[in-house]
Amino acid sequence: MSDLFKKAISLGLGLTIVSKEKVEKAVDELVKRGELAPSESRALVDRLIERGEEERGVFKNAVQEQVQRVLKELQVPSKQDVEALEARIAVLERRLAELEGISELEGTQPDTRTD
């Protein structure tokens, strides 16, 4: 029974990349070889699938944390940083347009030299 348990653990760990069909096939093979009772096969498949989903979640979180850490180290601006800058630019563009409109009304052109 400990051999079956080791196989189940190994199978469960591999679920992060293995499909449900492959898990069912592996469990069916254990049933055919007499290492697992048919009545236990469905419960084992369900437990292994659930464990695989949990591991995928843990793996996904670890990858996301690592990506965030690297982006921060590279000083890549966040979406919120970019949105804040876009909002500030929009305000400045409106103010500039207003100032240019006032200058045109007064008959002067704004200084656009780039010395």
Secondary structure, 3 states (H helix, E strand, C coil): CHHHHHHHHHHHHHHHCCCHHHHHHHHHHHHHCCCCCHHHHHHHHHHHHHHHHHHHHHHHHHHHHHHHHHHHHCCCCCHHHHHHHHHHHHHHHHHHHHHHHHHHHHCCCCCCCCC
